[in-house]
Amino acid sequence: MLIFRLLFVLLVITAMVLFGLYLLAGDQKYLRYFKLVIKYLLFLVIALVVLFVSRRLFFYLEFH
């Protein structure tokens, strides 16, 4: 779980830097990279939610 948290923080920092570069430079490639990072960030969040729910469900079914 620590790796997921670290990856999440790094992706958020990367997204903010890319968005800032887009605002400063006005170059469309930074906006394209920003959208790509946000897409991967959403995939990571969905994967973490699925893992948390499956873990809760697994422990609930194991002890009942």
N, C-alpha and C positions, 0 to 999 in steps of 0.2 A: 504494500500500500504506500510505502514511503516513495517508491519510484514513481507511482502515479501522481502523487502530490507534487513531487519535484518537477515532473514533466508538465503538469498543469500550470505551475508557477512559471516555468520557462516559456511555455506557449503564450501565456498572458503577457509576459514581458515582451516577447517577440512581436506579438500583435500590436501592442501599444507603440513600440519603436517603429514598426512599419507604418502605422497610421500617422504617427508624428512626422516621419519622413515624407509621406504623401502630402501632408498639410504644408510642410516647409518647401518641398521641391515641386510639388504639383505633377509629378511623373506618375503615369497610370500603372506602371509596373509595380510600384509599391502598393497600390490599392489592390491589384490582382493578387499579389502575395499575401496581403492582409486577409482577403476573402478566403484564400486557400488555408491559411493558418486558422481562421475562425471555423472553417468546415472541419478541419482535423480536431480542433478543440471540442466541437460539438460531438464528434464521433467518440472522443475520449470520455466525455461526460456521460453519454449514453451507455458506453461499455461499463463505466464505473457504477452507474445506477443498476444495470443488469446484474453485475457482480454482487452488489450489496443486497439486492432483493433476493437473488438466488441463495446467498449465504443465510439470510434470515429465514427463508423458506426451508432450507435444508436443516437448519438447527431446530426449527419449529417442528418439522416432521420427525426428526430423530428423537426428540424428547417427549412426543405425545403419541 
